[in-house]
């Protein structure tokens, strides 16, 4: 027994052709490939505002996110000390140096991987 036929209103009977530049096409194609959809399905989901699959995060990007999280944590600690009225310039200076070091590491990592 075959699959039951869809109702007429549920069938995809209308075709829309769209012209775009090579740049736009490569952008759409790359986006579709990244999330694992066909170009047609990506466009259909975008215009109907349906949810798109989440992108998979590569291990190297996950490492980058962890480092950024550490930087944010350090900045929160600095803000807490400054806002509490406790002024310990040596501790703040040490934390700022650590933030600067982490940011330099991230910058070199990004430029090395040529994103």
C-alpha positions as CSV (number, residue, x, y, z in Angstrom):
1,X,0.0,0.0,0.0
2,X,1.4,3.4,-1.0
3,X,1.5,6.6,0.9
4,X,-1.9,8.4,1.1
5,X,-2.3,11.4,-1.1
6,X,-2.1,14.8,0.4
7,X,-5.0,17.2,0.3
8,X,-4.8,19.6,-2.6
9,X,-4.1,22.6,-0.3
10,X,-1.1,20.7,1.3
11,X,0.5,20.0,-2.0
12,X,3.4,22.1,-3.3
13,X,2.0,23.0,-6.7
14,X,3.3,26.5,-7.2
15,X,6.8,27.2,-8.3
16,X,8.5,30.6,-7.8
17,X,11.7,31.4,-9.7
18,X,14.1,33.9,-8.1
19,X,17.0,35.6,-9.7
20,X,20.0,36.6,-7.6
21,X,23.6,37.6,-8.0
22,X,26.4,35.1,-7.8
23,X,27.4,36.6,-4.4
24,X,23.8,36.2,-3.1
25,X,23.6,32.6,-4.4
26,X,27.0,31.6,-2.8
27,X,25.9,33.1,0.5
28,X,22.5,31.3,0.5
29,X,24.2,28.1,-0.7
30,X,26.9,28.3,2.1
31,X,24.2,29.0,4.7
32,X,22.1,26.0,3.6
33,X,25.2,23.7,3.5
34,X,26.2,24.8,7.0
35,X,22.9,23.8,8.6
36,X,22.3,20.8,6.4
37,X,19.3,21.9,4.3
38,X,18.7,22.3,0.6
39,X,18.7,25.8,-0.7
40,X,15.0,25.5,-1.5
41,X,14.2,24.3,2.0
42,X,16.3,27.1,3.6
43,X,14.4,29.7,1.6
44,X,11.1,28.1,2.3
45,X,11.8,28.1,6.0
46,X,13.1,31.7,6.0
47,X,10.1,33.2,4.3
48,X,7.6,31.3,6.4
49,X,9.5,32.1,9.6
50,X,9.8,28.4,10.5
51,X,12.7,27.4,12.8
52,X,16.0,26.5,11.3
53,X,18.2,23.7,12.7
54,X,21.0,24.7,15.0
55,X,24.5,24.9,13.6
56,X,26.9,22.3,14.9
57,X,29.8,23.9,16.8
58,X,33.2,22.6,15.8
59,X,35.6,21.7,18.6
60,X,37.9,24.6,17.8
61,X,35.0,27.0,18.0
62,X,33.9,25.5,21.3
63,X,37.4,26.2,22.6
64,X,37.0,29.8,21.5
65,X,33.7,30.1,23.2
66,X,35.2,28.8,26.5
67,X,38.0,31.4,26.3
68,X,35.5,34.2,25.6
69,X,33.5,32.9,28.6
70,X,36.6,33.2,30.8
71,X,37.2,36.8,29.6
72,X,33.6,37.7,30.5
73,X,34.0,36.1,33.9
74,X,37.1,38.1,34.6
75,X,35.4,41.3,33.5
76,X,32.5,40.5,35.9
77,X,34.9,40.0,38.8
78,X,36.5,43.3,38.0
79,X,33.2,45.1,37.9
80,X,32.1,43.5,41.2
81,X,35.2,44.7,42.9
82,X,34.9,48.2,41.5
83,X,31.2,48.5,42.3
84,X,31.6,47.2,45.9
85,X,33.8,50.2,46.9
86,X,36.7,47.9,47.8
87,X,39.6,49.4,46.0
88,X,42.5,46.9,45.6
89,X,44.3,48.3,42.6
90,X,46.9,45.5,42.5
91,X,44.2,42.8,42.2
92,X,42.3,44.7,39.5
93,X,45.6,45.4,37.7
94,X,46.4,41.6,37.8
95,X,42.9,40.7,36.5
96,X,43.1,43.3,33.7
97,X,46.5,41.8,32.7
98,X,44.9,38.3,32.6
99,X,42.0,39.7,30.4
100,X,44.5,41.3,28.1
101,X,46.5,38.1,27.8
102,X,43.3,36.1,27.0
103,X,42.2,38.6,24.4
104,X,45.6,38.5,22.7
105,X,45.5,34.7,22.7
106,X,42.0,34.8,21.1
107,X,43.1,37.3,18.5
108,X,46.1,35.2,17.5
109,X,44.0,32.1,17.4
110,X,41.4,33.8,15.1
111,X,44.1,35.2,12.7
112,X,46.0,31.9,12.7
113,X,42.8,30.0,11.6
114,X,42.0,32.7,9.0
115,X,38.2,32.8,9.6
